[in-house]
Amino acid sequence: MTHRTVRHYEELGLISPERVGTKRVYRRRDRTRLNLILRGRRLGFPLEEIRTIIDLYDAPRGKRSQLEYVLGQIEARRADLEQRRADILAAIDELEAWEASCQADLDALD
């Protein structure tokens, strides 16, 4: 992660490190939030969705509401990825069929 990325997350309010003079002090909470952001990005969640999940963690109901929400988001993300996988496999099959057809046509020319 670059400094620029960290600053961007600060600008968006996703993290808010303490400042001591010109230094930023990242407490455990900030590091946890950064880990959640990185996990969310790795799984393909947009930053606004990640913000919602993180903000729910700070909500009065705490972890319960966060986990219920995240489970719903995981289900939706999984369905999206499964559909993408099916689309990719179908595209690969189509390419293989087209390749075989082209190779057969090429072989017929010889």
C-alpha positions in Angstrom: 0.0 0.0 0.0 1.4 3.4 -0.9 1.4 6.6 1.1 -0.9 8.1 -1.5 -3.4 5.3 -1.0 -3.3 5.8 2.8 -3.8 9.5 2.4 -6.7 8.9 0.0 -8.4 6.7 2.7 -7.8 9.5 5.2 -9.4 12.0 2.8 -12.4 9.8 2.4 -12.7 9.4 6.2 -12.2 5.7 6.2 -9.3 6.1 8.7 -8.4 9.0 11.0 -5.0 8.6 12.5 -4.0 10.7 15.5 -1.6 13.5 14.7 1.4 14.3 16.8 3.0 17.4 15.2 3.5 16.4 11.6 3.5 12.7 12.3 0.5 10.4 12.0 0.0 7.8 14.7 -1.9 4.8 13.5 -3.6 3.1 16.5 -4.9 -0.4 16.6 -8.3 0.9 15.4 -6.8 2.5 12.3 -4.8 -0.6 11.5 -7.9 -2.8 11.9 -9.8 -0.5 9.6 -6.9 -0.6 7.0 -7.0 -4.4 7.1 -10.8 -4.3 6.6 -10.3 -1.9 3.7 -7.6 -4.1 2.1 -9.7 -7.2 2.5 -12.7 -5.5 1.0 -10.7 -4.2 -2.0 -9.2 -7.6 -2.6 -12.7 -9.1 -2.7 -13.8 -6.5 -5.1 -16.0 -4.4 -2.8 -16.3 -0.7 -3.7 -15.0 1.8 -1.2 -18.5 3.0 -0.3 -19.6 -0.5 0.6 -16.4 -0.9 2.6 -17.2 2.3 4.4 -20.7 1.1 5.3 -19.3 -2.1 6.7 -16.7 -0.3 8.8 -19.2 2.2 10.0 -21.5 -0.6 11.1 -18.7 -1.8 13.3 -18.9 1.4 15.2 -22.7 1.3 15.4 -24.4 0.7 18.8 -25.3 -2.9 17.9 -21.6 -3.4 17.1 -20.5 -6.6 15.6 -23.9 -8.2 15.2 -25.2 -5.7 12.7 -21.9 -5.6 10.9 -21.8 -9.3 10.6 -25.4 -9.6 9.4 -24.8 -6.9 6.8 -21.5 -8.4 5.7 -23.0 -11.8 5.3 -25.6 -10.3 2.9 -22.8 -8.6 1.0 -20.7 -11.7 0.9 -23.7 -13.7 -0.6 -24.2 -11.0 -3.3 -20.5 -10.8 -4.1 -20.2 -14.6 -4.3 -23.2 -14.8 -6.7 -21.5 -12.1 -8.8 -18.2 -14.0 -8.9 -19.9 -17.3 -9.6 -21.6 -15.7 -12.6 -18.4 -14.2 -13.8 -16.7 -17.6 -13.5 -19.5 -19.3 -15.5 -19.2 -16.5 -18.1 -15.4 -17.0 -18.3 -15.7 -20.8 -18.6 -18.3 -20.3 -21.4 -16.0 -17.9 -23.2 -13.1 -20.3 -22.9 -15.2 -23.1 -24.3 -16.3 -20.9 -27.2 -12.7 -19.8 -27.9 -11.6 -23.5 -28.0 -14.4 -24.4 -30.4 -13.5 -21.4 -32.6 -9.8 -22.3 -32.4 -10.6 -25.9 -33.5 -12.7 -24.7 -36.3 -10.1 -22.3 -37.5 -7.4 -25.0 -37.3 -9.6 -27.4 -39.2 -10.1 -24.7 -41.9 -6.4 -24.0 -42.0 -5.6 -27.7 -42.3 -8.1 -28.1 -45.2 -6.2 -25.4 -47.1 -3.0 -27.4 -47.0 
